[in-house]
Amino acid sequence: MNCVVLKHDNEHKGICYVCIRARIEKVLHLILMTAKYYQKELRLRPFSRGFHLITSQIVNALPEIESINAGMMQVFIKHTSASLTINENADPTVRVDFESHMNEMVPENASYYQHTLEGPDDMPAHIKSSLMGASVQIPITNGRPNLGIWQGIYLCEHRDRASGRNIVITIWGN
């Protein structure tokens, strides 16, 4: 191996770029080879308009999460009129206040909406979905989502009469 010295002084005695790169590549290879990856698509039952806790459905859908000591979980919703977020899981009035506030921020029947063929709740649902987001990421620690004591995963249903929703859950780690 041809060494390329980046720094040479009396203290470091030379740092070889080629040797460092080889060590980094070896460590990355070991990490990738030992990491576990799991993915599942979950069909949620229809929910009424509003904010609904779905943490237990998400965790129960992938029992393999228990095999991850340190990793990440991504939850993604495959729809444009519903969203996901993480917030308080204890007081149900938080979810009521979320719905009330979102309806004030993004009203139905705004005169400037052009996308109106699917009903007065459709365009506002698309806007709310974009504001709230289509995915959340949660660290996994010792086989469990590492959420705060008062945190839960919400399905934010923005339509009056939605069908079930499809969620993709991906976990990875070691």
VEXDREN-2710 file (C-alpha; in Angstrom, 1 decimal):
% VEXDREN-2710
k/r/px/py/pz
1/MET/0.0/0.0/0.0
2/ASN/1.4/3.4/-0.9
3/CYS/1.1/5.8/2.0
4/VAL/0.3/9.5/1.5
5/VAL/1.3/11.5/4.5
6/LEU/-1.0/14.4/5.2
7/LYS/0.8/15.8/8.2
8/HIS/4.2/15.2/9.6
9/ASP/5.5/16.7/12.7
10/ASN/7.3/15.5/15.8
11/GLU/4.0/14.9/17.7
12/HIS/2.1/12.9/15.0
13/LYS/4.9/11.2/13.1
14/GLY/2.8/11.4/10.0
15/ILE/-0.9/10.6/9.2
16/CYS/-1.4/8.4/6.2
17/TYR/-4.5/9.3/4.1
18/VAL/-4.7/5.9/2.4
19/CYS/-4.5/4.0/5.7
20/ILE/-7.2/6.2/7.3
21/ARG/-9.5/5.7/4.3
22/ALA/-9.0/1.9/4.4
23/ARG/-9.9/1.8/8.1
24/ILE/-13.0/4.0/7.5
25/GLU/-14.2/1.8/4.6
26/LYS/-13.7/-1.3/6.8
27/VAL/-15.7/0.1/9.7
28/LEU/-18.5/1.2/7.3
29/HIS/-18.6/-2.2/5.7
30/LEU/-18.9/-3.8/9.1
31/ILE/-21.8/-1.4/10.1
32/LEU/-23.7/-2.1/6.9
33/MET/-23.2/-5.8/7.1
34/THR/-24.4/-6.0/10.7
35/ALA/-27.3/-3.6/10.4
36/LYS/-30.8/-5.0/10.1
37/TYR/-33.5/-3.6/7.8
38/TYR/-37.2/-4.3/8.0
39/GLN/-40.1/-2.7/6.2
40/LYS/-43.9/-3.2/6.2
41/GLU/-46.9/-1.6/4.7
42/LEU/-49.8/-1.2/7.1
43/ARG/-53.4/-0.5/6.1
44/LEU/-55.1/1.6/8.8
45/ARG/-58.9/1.4/9.2
46/PRO/-60.8/4.5/8.2
47/PHE/-60.7/7.2/10.9
48/SER/-63.0/10.2/11.3
49/ARG/-61.6/13.7/10.6
50/GLY/-59.2/14.7/13.3
51/PHE/-56.0/13.7/15.0
52/HIS/-55.7/10.1/16.2
53/LEU/-53.0/8.3/18.2
54/ILE/-51.6/5.3/16.2
55/THR/-48.4/4.6/18.1
56/SER/-49.5/1.1/19.2
57/GLN/-50.6/0.1/15.7
58/ILE/-47.2/1.2/14.3
59/VAL/-45.1/-0.6/17.0
60/ASN/-47.2/-3.8/16.8
61/ALA/-47.0/-3.9/13.0
62/LEU/-43.2/-4.7/13.2
63/PRO/-42.4/-7.0/16.0
64/GLU/-38.8/-7.1/14.6
65/ILE/-38.3/-3.8/16.3
66/GLU/-37.4/-5.7/19.4
67/SER/-34.2/-7.0/17.7
68/ILE/-32.9/-3.4/17.2
69/ASN/-30.7/-2.1/20.0
70/ALA/-29.9/1.2/18.3
71/GLY/-31.5/2.4/15.2
72/MET/-34.2/4.5/13.5
73/MET/-37.8/4.1/12.5
74/GLN/-39.4/6.0/9.7
75/VAL/-43.2/6.1/9.3
76/PHE/-44.5/7.4/6.0
77/ILE/-48.1/8.0/4.9
78/LYS/-48.9/7.3/1.2
79/HIS/-51.6/9.9/0.9
80/THR/-51.9/13.6/0.1
81/SER/-54.9/14.5/2.2
82/ALA/-53.7/13.0/5.6
83/SER/-50.5/13.5/7.5
84/LEU/-48.4/12.3/10.4
85/THR/-46.9/14.1/13.4
86/ILE/-45.6/13.5/16.9
87/ASN/-47.2/15.2/19.9
88/GLU/-48.8/14.8/23.3
89/ASN/-50.4/11.4/23.9
90/ALA/-51.9/12.1/27.3
91/ASP/-54.6/14.7/27.1
92/PRO/-57.1/14.2/24.3
93/THR/-58.0/17.8/24.2
94/VAL/-54.6/18.5/22.5
95/ARG/-55.9/16.6/19.5
96/VAL/-59.2/18.5/19.5
97/ASP/-57.3/21.8/19.7
98/PHE/-55.0/20.7/16.8
99/GLU/-58.1/20.1/14.6
100/SER/-59.7/23.4/15.6
101/HIS/-56.5/25.3/14.9
102/MET/-55.9/23.7/11.6
103/ASN/-59.4/24.5/10.5
104/GLU/-58.9/28.2/11.4
105/MET/-55.5/28.3/9.6
106/VAL/-56.8/26.5/6.5
107/PRO/-60.5/27.1/6.0
108/GLU/-62.9/25.3/3.7
109/ASN/-64.6/27.1/0.8
110/ALA/-61.9/29.7/0.3
111/SER/-62.9/31.7/-2.8
112/TYR/-59.5/31.4/-4.3
113/TYR/-59.4/27.5/-4.3
114/GLN/-59.5/26.2/-7.9
115/HIS/-59.2/22.5/-7.0
116/THR/-62.8/22.0/-5.8
117/LEU/-64.2/18.9/-7.7
118/GLU/-63.6/16.5/-4.8
119/GLY/-65.5/18.5/-2.2
120/PRO/-64.9/21.5/0.1
121/ASP/-62.7/19.5/2.4
122/ASP/-60.3/18.3/-0.3
123/MET/-58.1/21.3/-1.1
124/PRO/-57.8/22.2/2.6
125/ALA/-56.8/18.6/3.3
126/HIS/-53.9/18.8/0.8
127/ILE/-52.7/22.1/2.3
128/LYS/-52.9/20.7/5.9
129/SER/-51.1/17.5/4.8
130/SER/-48.2/19.6/3.3
131/LEU/-48.0/21.7/6.5
132/MET/-48.0/18.7/8.8
133/GLY/-45.8/16.4/6.7
134/ALA/-45.9/12.9/5.3
135/SER/-43.4/11.2/7.6
136/VAL/-41.9/11.1/11.1
137/GLN/-38.6/9.6/12.2
138/ILE/-38.1/8.2/15.7
139/PRO/-34.9/6.7/17.3
140/ILE/-35.0/3.1/18.4
141/THR/-33.3/2.2/21.7
142/ASN/-33.3/-1.2/23.2
143/GLY/-36.0/-2.6/20.9
144/ARG/-38.5/0.3/21.5
145/PRO/-39.3/3.6/19.9
146/ASN/-37.4/6.2/22.0
147/LEU/-40.3/8.7/22.3
148/GLY/-40.7/11.1/25.2
149/ILE/-43.0/10.0/28.0
150/TRP/-45.9/12.2/26.7
151/GLN/-45.2/11.7/23.0
152/GLY/-47.3/9.6/20.5
153/ILE/-47.6/9.3/16.8
154/TYR/-50.7/10.9/15.3
155/LEU/-52.5/10.1/12.1
156/CYS/-53.9/13.5/11.1
157/GLU/-57.0/12.8/9.0
158/HIS/-58.0/15.9/7.1
159/ARG/-60.9/14.5/5.1
160/ASP/-64.5/14.2/6.3
161/ARG/-65.0/10.7/4.8
162/ALA/-61.7/9.1/4.1
163/SER/-61.1/5.5/3.4
164/GLY/-58.4/3.6/5.2
165/ARG/-54.8/4.9/5.0
166/ASN/-51.6/3.2/3.9
167/ILE/-48.6/3.6/6.1
168/VAL/-45.0/2.4/5.3
169/ILE/-42.9/1.6/8.3
170/THR/-39.2/1.1/7.9
171/ILE/-36.8/0.3/10.7
172/TRP/-33.1/-0.2/10.6
173/GLY/-30.3/-0.5/13.1
174/ASN/-28.2/-3.1/15.0
END
